[in-house]
Amino acid sequence: MPPTCGARVLEADVEIDRREFTIAVTLAVAPGERLALFGPSGSGKTTTLETIAGLVAPRRGRVALAGRVLTQTWAPRHAVPPWRRGIGLLRQDPGLFPHLSIARNLRYGAGPQPDGEHLTRVATQLGIGGLLGSWPQEVSGGQAHRVALGRLLLARCDALLLDEPYTGLDAGLRRDLTGLVRSAVTDREVPGVLVAHELAQAQAFADRLAVLDRGRILQCGPPDEVVRRPASRRVAELVGYQGFVPVGAAGSVAGVHPERVAVGAEPGRGLVLTGRIMTCRPAGASWEAEVRTADGGDMRILLPDRPEEGGGEFAITLLDPPCFGPDGVLLAHQVRA
């Protein structure tokens, strides 16, 4: 966890009842830090964000920002309304006011006495400076998201929450907008939290990646470390491992990540397996192949060149794969062969 002292630290320790399970999340996000809450749909990500924003009341818990208590369910109780929290929330729907021009939508975020120069500067940074006289129905989806982000930035929030705000946009727009938000969090030194169910989007944003499943944070750490060293088999499944092969002691398995494979036997780099290509298909600039191993197991891997389907056995190396015991927990030692 980051330090929990100093300006604009966002802290939350909450329990929220749902019909299927209880969400129990503890997190702390430092000024200028970017945390991604990643997990499958229905895992509690959005509800956690809404609780921090004051839109959902927890059964038990406390939320504080910059030392100011926003929610507290025990005496002395606190329940600061959403509009007084100093927290900005950006959702999938840009939520622009259709009866206001783009400029007036931006001014709404800036408050009753907007700084015209600052507004123009933010609009220019977001690439919407030429749209100030337009109406929401006249701009594209990507431009509408930029306006919504500008309105949020002009509100001078002390924390930014983003609930899958770029769903439905093309990859280029998502990259551009993610870069703008990253810069805003860093430059303004405010905590930033993104909810995402796509790993690539979470990794592009985050300093830290928290994997949430059924209301519990299973692992939190640097995005690359969480993927390469998942703490459990369940985390591995969520971050893209598409197969598990038996290794070592009875019940232990090694995780197969499609992108962590080398063709040929390289025992010094990981676990060597033999198998046959059953099917293959294009996957971007690579080929996704379904491989049946010598012991009858199936896995999917990515290869740089098109393999021969139905050919003879060939060797592949799982590069330094994580291994899990019968209880699904990451083993302290890794298997090489």
Secondary structure, 3 states (H helix, E strand, C coil): CCCCCCCCCEEEEEEEECCCCEEEEEEEECCCCEEEEECCCCCCHHHHHHHHHCCCCCCEEEEEECCEEEEECCCCCEECCHHHCCEEEECCCCCCCCCCCHHHHHHHHHCCCCCHHHHHHHHHHCCCHHHCCCCHHHCCHHHHHHHHHHHHHHCCCCEEEEECCCCCCCHHHHHHHHHHHHHHHHHHCCCEEEEECCHHHHHHHCCEEEEEECCEEEEEECHHHHHHCCCEHHHHHHCCCCCEEECCCCCCEEECCCCCEEECCCCCCEEEEEEEEEEEEEECCEEEEEEEECCCCEEEEEECCCCCCCCCCEEEEEECCCEECCCCEECCCCCCC
